[in-house]
């Protein structure tokens, strides 16, 4: 069994987010699967936290990223991701990096059951 390092998760999210962003740019938001939309919400949060140190930029990119992330995570039955996106914004911001690896692990694990990649 291979251990996933934090760097692996950061790289995975950048790559998965880039794929989703490209699809969104070509085919529109409505072309994204629920899993891809969740990856986008997570990518938006990560981009904002790593580049600005807070979630303000995330809200500028996608105003409802947090409520949408919570809704999609609940529909995909991802309890940790749902709980994380359901936190008050200040709590998600302060706990983001402590939650990051578990978030990525749960979202990555859900891909096979919830994605209809072409």
N, C-alpha and C positions, 0 to 999 in steps of 0.2 A: 504494500500500500504506500503510495507516494504522499508525502506531507506537502501541504500547500503553504508556501511562505507568504507573508504579507506582500512582498514584492510581486509574487505571482498574482495575487488578487488585484493589486493596483494595475498591473499590466493587462490582466484580463478585462478589467472594467474599461480601460482606455480603448482596447481593441473592440470589445463588444459595443461600447458606446459609439465608437466611430462607425461601425457597421450599421447601427440603428439610425444614427444621424444621417448617413448617406441614403438609407432607404427612405427616411422621412423627407429628405430634400427632394428625392426623385419622385416619390409616389404619394407623399402627404401623410399627415398624422394618422388618418383613418386607415391607412394600409398596414399599420403596425399591429402585431399580435399583442394581447395583454402582457405577455412576458416581455416583449420588446419595449412596450411602454413603461414597464416597471424598471427595466434596465436604464432607460432614458431618465426616469425620475432619480434613480440612484446615481447615474452619471452626473446629472445636474447638481445634485447635492455635493458629490465628491469634487467636482470642478470648482465649485464655489468655496468649499472648505479648504482645499489645497492651495487655491490661488488668492483668496481674500481672507481666509481664516474665520469666515462666518457664512451664514446662509443668505445674506442679502442679494448677492449676485444670482443665486439659484432662483429667488423669487422674481428677479428681473428677467431671467431666461424663460421661466415657466411659472407663472404666478401660483398655480395650484399643484406644484410638484409634490408637496408633502401630503395633501389630502388625497390626491390621485394615487400616489404611491401606497398609502394606507388602504385605499379602496381596492386596488388591484391585488395587493399582497393578501388581503382577506379573501378575495375571490379565488386566488390561486392556492389558498390554504397554506400560507407561509407565516406562521405565528410570530416568529421573531421579527421579521421584516414588517409585518403589520404593526406590532407593538412599537417598533422603532419609529416608523413614520407617523404613528398616532401620538407620540410624545408632544408636549408643548414645544414650539419651535426653539425656545431657549435651551430646553433639555436635550433635544436632538443635536443642537449645535455643540453643546458642551460635552456630550457623550459620543459624538460621531466617530472619532478615531478609535475609541474603545470598542465600539460596535462594528466597525468596518469589516473585519475579517469574518465575523459571524454572518453579517448581512450578505457579503459576497458568497460565502459558502452556501447559504440557504437559497439565494437567487440562482446561483450556478447550478445547484442540484435540481432545481425546478425546471430547467430548460427542456430536458428530454420529454417531460410529460406535458408540456404546455406550449411548445413552439411548433409552428408549421413552416419552418424554414424552407425556402425554395432552392 
